[in-house]
Amino acid sequence: MKILAAGDHFVQNRLLIDAVRRAVPGEVEFRELTLPWPVEPFGRVGEVDEASDVEDELIEALDGVEVCVTQMAPLTQRVLDASPALRLFCVSRGGPVNANLEAAAKAGVAVTFAPGRNAVATAEHTLAMLLAATRRIPQTHADLAGGVWRGDYYRYDRVGPELEGSTVGLVGYGAIGRRVATMLAGFGAEVLVFDPYVDDISGQVGLDELLARSRFLSLHARATPETTGMIGAAQIAAMPAGSVIVNCARGALLDYDALCDALESGHLFGAAVDVFPEEPIPAGSRLLSTPNLVMTPHLAGASKETAVKAARIVAADVARYVRGEPLEHPANDLTP
């Protein structure tokens, strides 16, 4: 069997190949293609999102290949048409947005993914961003590095709230949201949750109530037509004055102009975001000059453990495919 490892500079080929070799006994012929992400940002390729623009190279590498393990390779209609031997396409990320699932199913290509691979890393980053925005850590560090001692930040009207005893609202309660809730409980915070797709939640309330009661808001929902723009000017205005918003999920969830307005007016004490409407952030964006905003370049899920887990999860489904067993994480349905 021929397998293409189309890794990148995060989920490396060596991680994918080693994981598959441990999971799949017997002779496997590996072919390798190294994608440029994250040195070069992902984008829209053909009809899929968040992919590396390597259609031509991928088509060449997939010649005669039955299984592909990757993270950012674009499984487009064009790639499918040119790869008749392909039967399994494994995306080592939490959502296979870089794969045309419907076209793959019609072509008889099963697509799998790696849910939960970055849950721990993203939850930890979320908490770090929340604390960084509330305690003004990036701003005060930059001041000190520039030789400025900002003792005025100790004034009562300039300090932020503590997590202990505060109410934190979580929008989305999947693998990441649940871990964030556990961490916040350790700080003594009250956690409220809004997730209409999950039933077994303690602290579940409606979105309006969550916004009205939450001093901190953290977003953990997937970007769908229903969730796009769900936190806009009206929702931010409904939060208590001096609140903090964190978004380490998807840029589409949040109206960033409304966020900048609320920070500039002082209605929000601070905000921290890891994801953006356009990535990289374009020159001249308001985000680059808005006060009390902490930003990181979409790396909440970046940890060595995330890359290793991602490779192991997809390798396990390659092994199931080889054994003729049902896949654990199928993203499309090949049933006629």
ZASELO-330803 format. One record per residue (C-alpha): residue number from 1; residue in one letter; y, z negated, x. Coordinates in steps of 0.5 Angstrom, whole numbers, plus 2048, in hexadecimal, padded with zeros to 3 digits. Layout:
<num: NUM | residuo: a | yy: Y | zz: Z | xx: X>
...
END
This chain:
<num: 1 | residuo: m | yy: 800 | zz: 800 | xx: 800>
<num: 2 | residuo: k | yy: 807 | zz: 802 | xx: 802>
<num: 3 | residuo: i | yy: 80D | zz: 7FD | xx: 801>
<num: 4 | residuo: l | yy: 814 | zz: 7FE | xx: 803>
<num: 5 | residuo: a | yy: 818 | zz: 7F8 | xx: 805>
<num: 6 | residuo: a | yy: 81F | zz: 7F9 | xx: 804>
<num: 7 | residuo: g | yy: 822 | zz: 7F3 | xx: 806>
<num: 8 | residuo: d | yy: 829 | zz: 7F2 | xx: 808>
<num: 9 | residuo: h | yy: 82D | zz: 7ED | xx: 80D>
<num: 10 | residuo: f | yy: 82B | zz: 7E7 | xx: 808>
<num: 11 | residuo: v | yy: 824 | zz: 7E8 | xx: 805>
<num: 12 | residuo: q | yy: 822 | zz: 7EB | xx: 80C>
<num: 13 | residuo: n | yy: 81C | zz: 7F0 | xx: 80C>
<num: 14 | residuo: r | yy: 818 | zz: 7EB | xx: 811>
<num: 15 | residuo: l | yy: 819 | zz: 7E6 | xx: 80B>
<num: 16 | residuo: l | yy: 816 | zz: 7EB | xx: 806>
<num: 17 | residuo: i | yy: 811 | zz: 7ED | xx: 80A>
<num: 18 | residuo: d | yy: 80E | zz: 7E7 | xx: 80D>
<num: 19 | residuo: a | yy: 80E | zz: 7E4 | xx: 806>
<num: 20 | residuo: v | yy: 80A | zz: 7EA | xx: 803>
<num: 21 | residuo: r | yy: 805 | zz: 7EA | xx: 809>
<num: 22 | residuo: r | yy: 804 | zz: 7E2 | xx: 807>
<num: 23 | residuo: a | yy: 803 | zz: 7E4 | xx: 800>
<num: 24 | residuo: v | yy: 7FF | zz: 7EA | xx: 800>
<num: 25 | residuo: p | yy: 7F9 | zz: 7EB | xx: 804>
<num: 26 | residuo: g | yy: 7F6 | zz: 7F1 | xx: 807>
<num: 27 | residuo: e | yy: 7F9 | zz: 7F7 | xx: 80A>
<num: 28 | residuo: v | yy: 800 | zz: 7F9 | xx: 808>
<num: 29 | residuo: e | yy: 805 | zz: 7FE | xx: 80B>
<num: 30 | residuo: f | yy: 80C | zz: 7FC | xx: 80B>
<num: 31 | residuo: r | yy: 812 | zz: 800 | xx: 80C>
<num: 32 | residuo: e | yy: 819 | zz: 7FD | xx: 80D>
<num: 33 | residuo: l | yy: 820 | zz: 7FF | xx: 80B>
<num: 34 | residuo: t | yy: 826 | zz: 7FA | xx: 80D>
<num: 35 | residuo: l | yy: 82B | zz: 7FA | xx: 808>
<num: 36 | residuo: p | yy: 833 | zz: 7F9 | xx: 80A>
<num: 37 | residuo: w | yy: 834 | zz: 7F3 | xx: 805>
<num: 38 | residuo: p | yy: 838 | zz: 7EE | xx: 806>
<num: 39 | residuo: v | yy: 83B | zz: 7F2 | xx: 80C>
<num: 40 | residuo: e | yy: 83D | zz: 7F7 | xx: 807>
<num: 41 | residuo: p | yy: 83E | zz: 7F4 | xx: 800>
<num: 42 | residuo: f | yy: 83A | zz: 7F7 | xx: 7FA>
<num: 43 | residuo: g | yy: 83D | zz: 7FB | xx: 7F4>
<num: 44 | residuo: r | yy: 83B | zz: 7FF | xx: 7EE>
<num: 45 | residuo: v | yy: 836 | zz: 805 | xx: 7F1>
<num: 46 | residuo: g | yy: 834 | zz: 80A | xx: 7EB>
<num: 47 | residuo: e | yy: 833 | zz: 806 | xx: 7E5>
<num: 48 | residuo: v | yy: 831 | zz: 7FF | xx: 7E8>
<num: 49 | residuo: d | yy: 836 | zz: 7FA | xx: 7EB>
<num: 50 | residuo: e | yy: 836 | zz: 7F5 | xx: 7F1>
<num: 51 | residuo: a | yy: 832 | zz: 7FA | xx: 7F5>
<num: 52 | residuo: s | yy: 833 | zz: 7FD | xx: 7FC>
<num: 53 | residuo: d | yy: 835 | zz: 804 | xx: 7FC>
<num: 54 | residuo: v | yy: 82E | zz: 807 | xx: 800>
<num: 55 | residuo: e | yy: 82B | zz: 80B | xx: 7FA>
<num: 56 | residuo: d | yy: 82A | zz: 811 | xx: 7FF>
<num: 57 | residuo: e | yy: 827 | zz: 80C | xx: 805>
<num: 58 | residuo: l | yy: 823 | zz: 809 | xx: 7FF>
<num: 59 | residuo: i | yy: 820 | zz: 80F | xx: 7FD>
<num: 60 | residuo: e | yy: 81D | zz: 811 | xx: 804>
<num: 61 | residuo: a | yy: 81A | zz: 80A | xx: 805>
<num: 62 | residuo: l | yy: 817 | zz: 80A | xx: 7FE>
<num: 63 | residuo: d | yy: 813 | zz: 811 | xx: 800>
<num: 64 | residuo: g | yy: 80C | zz: 80F | xx: 7FE>
<num: 65 | residuo: v | yy: 80D | zz: 807 | xx: 7FD>
<num: 66 | residuo: e | yy: 80A | zz: 803 | xx: 7F8>
<num: 67 | residuo: v | yy: 80E | zz: 7FD | xx: 7F8>
<num: 68 | residuo: c | yy: 815 | zz: 7FB | xx: 7FA>
<num: 69 | residuo: v | yy: 817 | zz: 7F4 | xx: 7FC>
<num: 70 | residuo: t | yy: 81F | zz: 7F4 | xx: 7FC>
<num: 71 | residuo: q | yy: 825 | zz: 7F0 | xx: 7FA>
<num: 72 | residuo: m | yy: 82B | zz: 7F5 | xx: 7FA>
<num: 73 | residuo: a | yy: 827 | zz: 7FC | xx: 7F9>
<num: 74 | residuo: p | yy: 82A | zz: 800 | xx: 7F3>
<num: 75 | residuo: l | yy: 824 | zz: 802 | xx: 7EF>
<num: 76 | residuo: t | yy: 828 | zz: 808 | xx: 7EB>
<num: 77 | residuo: q | yy: 825 | zz: 80E | xx: 7E7>
<num: 78 | residuo: r | yy: 826 | zz: 812 | xx: 7ED>
<num: 79 | residuo: v | yy: 822 | zz: 80E | xx: 7F1>
<num: 80 | residuo: l | yy: 81C | zz: 80D | xx: 7EC>
<num: 81 | residuo: d | yy: 81C | zz: 815 | xx: 7EB>
<num: 82 | residuo: a | yy: 81B | zz: 816 | xx: 7F3>
<num: 83 | residuo: s | yy: 816 | zz: 810 | xx: 7F4>
<num: 84 | residuo: p | yy: 810 | zz: 812 | xx: 7EF>
<num: 85 | residuo: a | yy: 80B | zz: 80D | xx: 7F3>
<num: 86 | residuo: l | yy: 80F | zz: 807 | xx: 7F2>
<num: 87 | residuo: r | yy: 80C | zz: 802 | xx: 7ED>
<num: 88 | residuo: l | yy: 80F | zz: 7FB | xx: 7EF>
<num: 89 | residuo: f | yy: 816 | zz: 7FA | xx: 7F1>
<num: 90 | residuo: c | yy: 818 | zz: 7F2 | xx: 7F2>
<num: 91 | residuo: v | yy: 81F | zz: 7F0 | xx: 7F2>
<num: 92 | residuo: s | yy: 81F | zz: 7E9 | xx: 7F6>
<num: 93 | residuo: r | yy: 825 | zz: 7E7 | xx: 7F2>
<num: 94 | residuo: g | yy: 827 | zz: 7E3 | xx: 7EC>
<num: 95 | residuo: g | yy: 828 | zz: 7E9 | xx: 7E8>
<num: 96 | residuo: p | yy: 826 | zz: 7F0 | xx: 7E9>
<num: 97 | residuo: v | yy: 82D | zz: 7F3 | xx: 7E7>
<num: 98 | residuo: n | yy: 82C | zz: 7F8 | xx: 7ED>
<num: 99 | residuo: a | yy: 826 | zz: 7FB | xx: 7E9>
<num: 100 | residuo: n | yy: 826 | zz: 800 | xx: 7E3>
<num: 101 | residuo: l | yy: 820 | zz: 7FC | xx: 7DF>
<num: 102 | residuo: e | yy: 820 | zz: 801 | xx: 7D9>
<num: 103 | residuo: a | yy: 81F | zz: 807 | xx: 7DE>
<num: 104 | residuo: a | yy: 81A | zz: 804 | xx: 7E2>
<num: 105 | residuo: a | yy: 816 | zz: 802 | xx: 7DC>
<num: 106 | residuo: k | yy: 816 | zz: 809 | xx: 7DA>
<num: 107 | residuo: a | yy: 814 | zz: 80B | xx: 7E1>
<num: 108 | residuo: g | yy: 80E | zz: 806 | xx: 7E1>
<num: 109 | residuo: v | yy: 811 | zz: 802 | xx: 7E6>
<num: 110 | residuo: a | yy: 811 | zz: 7FA | xx: 7E5>
<num: 111 | residuo: v | yy: 817 | zz: 7F6 | xx: 7E8>
<num: 112 | residuo: t | yy: 817 | zz: 7EF | xx: 7EA>
<num: 113 | residuo: f | yy: 81C | zz: 7EA | xx: 7EC>
<num: 114 | residuo: a | yy: 81D | zz: 7E3 | xx: 7EF>
<num: 115 | residuo: p | yy: 820 | zz: 7DE | xx: 7EA>
<num: 116 | residuo: g | yy: 822 | zz: 7D7 | xx: 7ED>
<num: 117 | residuo: r | yy: 822 | zz: 7DA | xx: 7F4>
<num: 118 | residuo: n | yy: 829 | zz: 7D7 | xx: 7F5>
<num: 119 | residuo: a | yy: 82A | zz: 7D2 | xx: 7F0>
<num: 120 | residuo: v | yy: 82A | zz: 7CC | xx: 7F5>
<num: 121 | residuo: a | yy: 82F | zz: 7CF | xx: 7FA>
<num: 122 | residuo: t | yy: 834 | zz: 7D1 | xx: 7F4>
<num: 123 | residuo: a | yy: 833 | zz: 7CB | xx: 7F1>
<num: 124 | residuo: e | yy: 835 | zz: 7C7 | xx: 7F7>
<num: 125 | residuo: h | yy: 83B | zz: 7CC | xx: 7F8>
<num: 126 | residuo: t | yy: 83D | zz: 7CB | xx: 7F1>
<num: 127 | residuo: l | yy: 83E | zz: 7C4 | xx: 7F3>
<num: 128 | residuo: a | yy: 841 | zz: 7C5 | xx: 7F9>
<num: 129 | residuo: m | yy: 846 | zz: 7CA | xx: 7F6>
<num: 130 | residuo: l | yy: 848 | zz: 7C5 | xx: 7F1>
<num: 131 | residuo: l | yy: 849 | zz: 7BF | xx: 7F6>
<num: 132 | residuo: a | yy: 84D | zz: 7C4 | xx: 7FA>
<num: 133 | residuo: a | yy: 852 | zz: 7C6 | xx: 7F5>
<num: 134 | residuo: t | yy: 853 | zz: 7BF | xx: 7F2>
<num: 135 | residuo: r | yy: 854 | zz: 7BB | xx: 7F9>
<num: 136 | residuo: r | yy: 858 | zz: 7C1 | xx: 7FB>
<num: 137 | residuo: i | yy: 854 | zz: 7C2 | xx: 802>
<num: 138 | residuo: p | yy: 855 | zz: 7C9 | xx: 804>
<num: 139 | residuo: q | yy: 85D | zz: 7C8 | xx: 803>
<num: 140 | residuo: t | yy: 85D | zz: 7C2 | xx: 807>
<num: 141 | residuo: h | yy: 859 | zz: 7C4 | xx: 80C>
<num: 142 | residuo: a | yy: 85D | zz: 7CB | xx: 80D>
<num: 143 | residuo: d | yy: 863 | zz: 7C6 | xx: 80D>
<num: 144 | residuo: l | yy: 861 | zz: 7C2 | xx: 812>
<num: 145 | residuo: a | yy: 85E | zz: 7C8 | xx: 816>
<num: 146 | residuo: g | yy: 866 | zz: 7CA | xx: 816>
<num: 147 | residuo: g | yy: 868 | zz: 7C4 | xx: 818>
<num: 148 | residuo: v | yy: 86B | zz: 7C1 | xx: 812>
<num: 149 | residuo: w | yy: 869 | zz: 7BA | xx: 80F>
<num: 150 | residuo: r | yy: 869 | zz: 7BA | xx: 807>
<num: 151 | residuo: g | yy: 86A | zz: 7B3 | xx: 806>
<num: 152 | residuo: d | yy: 86D | zz: 7B5 | xx: 7FF>
<num: 153 | residuo: y | yy: 866 | zz: 7B7 | xx: 7FD>
<num: 154 | residuo: y | yy: 865 | zz: 7AF | xx: 7FC>
<num: 155 | residuo: r | yy: 86A | zz: 7AF | xx: 7F6>
<num: 156 | residuo: y | yy: 867 | zz: 7AD | xx: 7F0>
<num: 157 | residuo: d | yy: 86A | zz: 7B3 | xx: 7EC>
<num: 158 | residuo: r | yy: 866 | zz: 7B8 | xx: 7F1>
<num: 159 | residuo: v | yy: 85F | zz: 7B5 | xx: 7F2>
<num: 160 | residuo: g | yy: 85A | zz: 7B7 | xx: 7EE>
<num: 161 | residuo: p | yy: 854 | zz: 7B3 | xx: 7EA>
<num: 162 | residuo: e | yy: 84E | zz: 7B0 | xx: 7EC>
<num: 163 | residuo: l | yy: 847 | zz: 7B3 | xx: 7EA>
<num: 164 | residuo: e | yy: 845 | zz: 7AC | xx: 7E8>
<num: 165 | residuo: g | yy: 846 | zz: 7AB | xx: 7E1>
<num: 166 | residuo: s | yy: 849 | zz: 7B2 | xx: 7E0>
<num: 167 | residuo: t | yy: 846 | zz: 7B7 | xx: 7DB>
<num: 168 | residuo: v | yy: 843 | zz: 7BD | xx: 7DE>
<num: 169 | residuo: g | yy: 842 | zz: 7C3 | xx: 7D9>
<num: 170 | residuo: l | yy: 83C | zz: 7C8 | xx: 7DB>
<num: 171 | residuo: v | yy: 83C | zz: 7CF | xx: 7D8>
<num: 172 | residuo: g | yy: 835 | zz: 7D2 | xx: 7D9>
<num: 173 | residuo: y | yy: 82F | zz: 7CD | xx: 7DA>
<num: 174 | residuo: g | yy: 82A | zz: 7D1 | xx: 7DE>
<num: 175 | residuo: a | yy: 827 | zz: 7D0 | xx: 7E5>
<num: 176 | residuo: i | yy: 82E | zz: 7CF | xx: 7E8>
<num: 177 | residuo: g | yy: 831 | zz: 7CB | xx: 7E3>
<num: 178 | residuo: r | yy: 82C | zz: 7C6 | xx: 7E2>
<num: 179 | residuo: r | yy: 82C | zz: 7C4 | xx: 7E9>
<num: 180 | residuo: v | yy: 834 | zz: 7C4 | xx: 7E9>
<num: 181 | residuo: a | yy: 833 | zz: 7BF | xx: 7E3>
<num: 182 | residuo: t | yy: 82E | zz: 7BB | xx: 7E7>
<num: 183 | residuo: m | yy: 833 | zz: 7BA | xx: 7ED>
<num: 184 | residuo: l | yy: 838 | zz: 7B8 | xx: 7E9>
<num: 185 | residuo: a | yy: 834 | zz: 7B3 | xx: 7E5>
<num: 186 | residuo: g | yy: 834 | zz: 7B0 | xx: 7EC>
<num: 187 | residuo: f | yy: 83B | zz: 7B0 | xx: 7ED>
<num: 188 | residuo: g | yy: 83C | zz: 7AC | xx: 7E6>
<num: 189 | residuo: a | yy: 83F | zz: 7B2 | xx: 7E2>
<num: 190 | residuo: e | yy: 83E | zz: 7B3 | xx: 7DB>
<num: 191 | residuo: v | yy: 83B | zz: 7BA | xx: 7DA>
<num: 192 | residuo: l | yy: 83C | zz: 7BE | xx: 7D4>
<num: 193 | residuo: v | yy: 838 | zz: 7C5 | xx: 7D3>
<num: 194 | residuo: f | yy: 839 | zz: 7CB | xx: 7CF>
<num: 195 | residuo: d | yy: 833 | zz: 7D0 | xx: 7D0>
<num: 196 | residuo: p | yy: 832 | zz: 7D4 | xx: 7C9>
<num: 197 | residuo: y | yy: 82B | zz: 7D7 | xx: 7CC>
<num: 198 | residuo: v | yy: 828 | zz: 7D0 | xx: 7CE>
<num: 199 | residuo: d | yy: 826 | zz: 7CB | xx: 7C9>
<num: 200 | residuo: d | yy: 823 | zz: 7C5 | xx: 7CD>
<num: 201 | residuo: i | yy: 82A | zz: 7C2 | xx: 7CF>
<num: 202 | residuo: s | yy: 82D | zz: 7BB | xx: 7CF>
<num: 203 | residuo: g | yy: 834 | zz: 7BB | xx: 7CF>
<num: 204 | residuo: q | yy: 834 | zz: 7C2 | xx: 7CB>
<num: 205 | residuo: v | yy: 83B | zz: 7C3 | xx: 7C8>
<num: 206 | residuo: g | yy: 83F | zz: 7C9 | xx: 7C5>
<num: 207 | residuo: l | yy: 843 | zz: 7CD | xx: 7CA>
<num: 208 | residuo: d | yy: 84A | zz: 7CB | xx: 7C6>
<num: 209 | residuo: e | yy: 848 | zz: 7C3 | xx: 7C7>
<num: 210 | residuo: l | yy: 845 | zz: 7C4 | xx: 7CE>
<num: 211 | residuo: l | yy: 84C | zz: 7C7 | xx: 7D0>
<num: 212 | residuo: a | yy: 850 | zz: 7C2 | xx: 7CC>
<num: 213 | residuo: r | yy: 84C | zz: 7BC | xx: 7D0>
<num: 214 | residuo: s | yy: 84B | zz: 7BF | xx: 7D7>
<num: 215 | residuo: r | yy: 84F | zz: 7BD | xx: 7DD>
<num: 216 | residuo: f | yy: 84B | zz: 7C1 | xx: 7E1>
<num: 217 | residuo: l | yy: 848 | zz: 7C8 | xx: 7DF>
<num: 218 | residuo: s | yy: 843 | zz: 7CC | xx: 7E3>
<num: 219 | residuo: l | yy: 840 | zz: 7D3 | xx: 7E1>
<num: 220 | residuo: h | yy: 838 | zz: 7D4 | xx: 7E1>
<num: 221 | residuo: a | yy: 837 | zz: 7DA | xx: 7DC>
<num: 222 | residuo: r | yy: 835 | zz: 7E1 | xx: 7DD>
<num: 223 | residuo: a | yy: 83A | zz: 7E6 | xx: 7DC>
<num: 224 | residuo: t | yy: 838 | zz: 7EA | xx: 7D6>
<num: 225 | residuo: p | yy: 83C | zz: 7ED | xx: 7D0>
<num: 226 | residuo: e | yy: 83C | zz: 7E7 | xx: 7CD>
<num: 227 | residuo: t | yy: 83F | zz: 7E2 | xx: 7D3>
<num: 228 | residuo: t | yy: 843 | zz: 7E7 | xx: 7D6>
<num: 229 | residuo: g | yy: 84A | zz: 7E4 | xx: 7D6>
<num: 230 | residuo: m | yy: 848 | zz: 7DE | xx: 7D2>
<num: 231 | residuo: i | yy: 84D | zz: 7DA | xx: 7D6>
<num: 232 | residuo: g | yy: 854 | zz: 7DC | xx: 7D5>
<num: 233 | residuo: a | yy: 85B | zz: 7DA | xx: 7D3>
<num: 234 | residuo: a | yy: 859 | zz: 7D6 | xx: 7CD>
<num: 235 | residuo: q | yy: 853 | zz: 7D3 | xx: 7D0>
<num: 236 | residuo: i | yy: 857 | zz: 7D1 | xx: 7D6>
<num: 237 | residuo: a | yy: 85D | zz: 7CE | xx: 7D2>
<num: 238 | residuo: a | yy: 858 | zz: 7CA | xx: 7CD>
<num: 239 | residuo: m | yy: 856 | zz: 7C6 | xx: 7D4>
<num: 240 | residuo: p | yy: 859 | zz: 7C0 | xx: 7D5>
<num: 241 | residuo: a | yy: 85F | zz: 7C0 | xx: 7DA>
<num: 242 | residuo: g | yy: 85D | zz: 7BF | xx: 7E1>
<num: 243 | residuo: s | yy: 856 | zz: 7C2 | xx: 7E0>
<num: 244 | residuo: v | yy: 852 | zz: 7C6 | xx: 7E6>
<num: 245 | residuo: i | yy: 84E | zz: 7CC | xx: 7E5>
<num: 246 | residuo: v | yy: 849 | zz: 7CF | xx: 7E9>
<num: 247 | residuo: n | yy: 845 | zz: 7D5 | xx: 7E9>
<num: 248 | residuo: c | yy: 83F | zz: 7D7 | xx: 7ED>
<num: 249 | residuo: a | yy: 83C | zz: 7DB | xx: 7E8>
<num: 250 | residuo: r | yy: 83F | zz: 7E2 | xx: 7E7>
<num: 251 | residuo: g | yy: 846 | zz: 7E4 | xx: 7E7>
<num: 252 | residuo: a | yy: 845 | zz: 7E8 | xx: 7E0>
<num: 253 | residuo: l | yy: 845 | zz: 7E1 | xx: 7DC>
<num: 254 | residuo: l | yy: 84C | zz: 7DF | xx: 7DE>
<num: 255 | residuo: d | yy: 853 | zz: 7E2 | xx: 7DD>
<num: 256 | residuo: y | yy: 856 | zz: 7E1 | xx: 7E4>
<num: 257 | residuo: d | yy: 85D | zz: 7E3 | xx: 7E2>
<num: 258 | residuo: a | yy: 85D | zz: 7DD | xx: 7DD>
<num: 259 | residuo: l | yy: 85A | zz: 7D9 | xx: 7E2>
<num: 260 | residuo: c | yy: 860 | zz: 7DB | xx: 7E7>
<num: 261 | residuo: d | yy: 865 | zz: 7D9 | xx: 7E1>
<num: 262 | residuo: a | yy: 862 | zz: 7D2 | xx: 7E0>
<num: 263 | residuo: l | yy: 862 | zz: 7D1 | xx: 7E7>
<num: 264 | residuo: e | yy: 869 | zz: 7D3 | xx: 7E8>
<num: 265 | residuo: s | yy: 86B | zz: 7CF | xx: 7E2>
<num: 266 | residuo: g | yy: 868 | zz: 7C9 | xx: 7E4>
<num: 267 | residuo: h | yy: 863 | zz: 7C8 | xx: 7DE>
<num: 268 | residuo: l | yy: 85D | zz: 7C9 | xx: 7E3>
<num: 269 | residuo: f | yy: 85D | zz: 7C4 | xx: 7E9>
<num: 270 | residuo: g | yy: 859 | zz: 7C9 | xx: 7EC>
<num: 271 | residuo: a | yy: 853 | zz: 7CE | xx: 7EC>
<num: 272 | residuo: a | yy: 84E | zz: 7D0 | xx: 7F1>
<num: 273 | residuo: v | yy: 84B | zz: 7D7 | xx: 7F0>
<num: 274 | residuo: d | yy: 845 | zz: 7DB | xx: 7F4>
<num: 275 | residuo: v | yy: 845 | zz: 7E1 | xx: 7F0>
<num: 276 | residuo: f | yy: 84A | zz: 7E6 | xx: 7EE>
<num: 277 | residuo: p | yy: 84C | zz: 7EC | xx: 7E9>
<num: 278 | residuo: e | yy: 84C | zz: 7F0 | xx: 7EF>
<num: 279 | residuo: e | yy: 849 | zz: 7EF | xx: 7F6>
<num: 280 | residuo: p | yy: 84B | zz: 7EF | xx: 7FB>
<num: 281 | residuo: i | yy: 852 | zz: 7EC | xx: 7F8>
<num: 282 | residuo: p | yy: 857 | zz: 7F2 | xx: 7F8>
<num: 283 | residuo: a | yy: 85D | zz: 7F1 | xx: 7FD>
<num: 284 | residuo: g | yy: 863 | zz: 7EF | xx: 7F9>
<num: 285 | residuo: s | yy: 85F | zz: 7EB | xx: 7F4>
<num: 286 | residuo: r | yy: 862 | zz: 7E5 | xx: 7F0>
<num: 287 | residuo: l | yy: 85C | zz: 7E1 | xx: 7F2>
<num: 288 | residuo: l | yy: 85E | zz: 7E1 | xx: 7FA>
<num: 289 | residuo: s | yy: 865 | zz: 7DE | xx: 7F8>
<num: 290 | residuo: t | yy: 863 | zz: 7D9 | xx: 7F2>
<num: 291 | residuo: p | yy: 864 | zz: 7D2 | xx: 7F4>
<num: 292 | residuo: n | yy: 85E | zz: 7CD | xx: 7F4>
<num: 293 | residuo: l | yy: 859 | zz: 7D2 | xx: 7F4>
<num: 294 | residuo: v | yy: 853 | zz: 7D1 | xx: 7F8>
<num: 295 | residuo: m | yy: 84F | zz: 7D8 | xx: 7FA>
<num: 296 | residuo: t | yy: 849 | zz: 7DA | xx: 7FD>
<num: 297 | residuo: p | yy: 846 | zz: 7E1 | xx: 7FE>
<num: 298 | residuo: h | yy: 840 | zz: 7E1 | xx: 7F9>
<num: 299 | residuo: l | yy: 83B | zz: 7DD | xx: 7FD>
<num: 300 | residuo: a | yy: 839 | zz: 7D7 | xx: 7F9>
<num: 301 | residuo: g | yy: 832 | zz: 7D9 | xx: 7F9>
<num: 302 | residuo: a | yy: 832 | zz: 7DA | xx: 801>
<num: 303 | residuo: s | yy: 82D | zz: 7D5 | xx: 804>
<num: 304 | residuo: k | yy: 827 | zz: 7D7 | xx: 809>
<num: 305 | residuo: e | yy: 823 | zz: 7D4 | xx: 804>
<num: 306 | residuo: t | yy: 825 | zz: 7D8 | xx: 7FE>
<num: 307 | residuo: a | yy: 823 | zz: 7DE | xx: 803>
<num: 308 | residuo: v | yy: 81C | zz: 7DB | xx: 804>
<num: 309 | residuo: k | yy: 81B | zz: 7DA | xx: 7FD>
<num: 310 | residuo: a | yy: 81D | zz: 7E1 | xx: 7FB>
<num: 311 | residuo: a | yy: 818 | zz: 7E4 | xx: 7FF>
<num: 312 | residuo: r | yy: 813 | zz: 7DF | xx: 7FD>
<num: 313 | residuo: i | yy: 814 | zz: 7E0 | xx: 7F6>
<num: 314 | residuo: v | yy: 814 | zz: 7E8 | xx: 7F6>
<num: 315 | residuo: a | yy: 80E | zz: 7E8 | xx: 7FB>
<num: 316 | residuo: a | yy: 80A | zz: 7E3 | xx: 7F6>
<num: 317 | residuo: d | yy: 80B | zz: 7E9 | xx: 7F0>
<num: 318 | residuo: v | yy: 809 | zz: 7EE | xx: 7F5>
<num: 319 | residuo: a | yy: 802 | zz: 7EA | xx: 7F6>
<num: 320 | residuo: r | yy: 801 | zz: 7EA | xx: 7EF>
<num: 321 | residuo: y | yy: 802 | zz: 7F1 | xx: 7EE>
<num: 322 | residuo: v | yy: 7FD | zz: 7F3 | xx: 7F4>
<num: 323 | residuo: r | yy: 7F8 | zz: 7EE | xx: 7F0>
<num: 324 | residuo: g | yy: 7FA | zz: 7F2 | xx: 7E9>
<num: 325 | residuo: e | yy: 7FC | zz: 7EB | xx: 7E6>
<num: 326 | residuo: p | yy: 803 | zz: 7EB | xx: 7E2>
<num: 327 | residuo: l | yy: 809 | zz: 7EA | xx: 7E5>
<num: 328 | residuo: e | yy: 80C | zz: 7E3 | xx: 7E5>
<num: 329 | residuo: h | yy: 814 | zz: 7E6 | xx: 7E5>
<num: 330 | residuo: p | yy: 814 | zz: 7ED | xx: 7E2>
<num: 331 | residuo: a | yy: 81A | zz: 7EF | xx: 7E0>
<num: 332 | residuo: n | yy: 818 | zz: 7F5 | xx: 7DC>
<num: 333 | residuo: d | yy: 813 | zz: 7F7 | xx: 7D7>
<num: 334 | residuo: l | yy: 80E | zz: 7FC | xx: 7D8>
<num: 335 | residuo: t | yy: 80A | zz: 7FB | xx: 7D2>
<num: 336 | residuo: p | yy: 809 | zz: 802 | xx: 7CE>
END
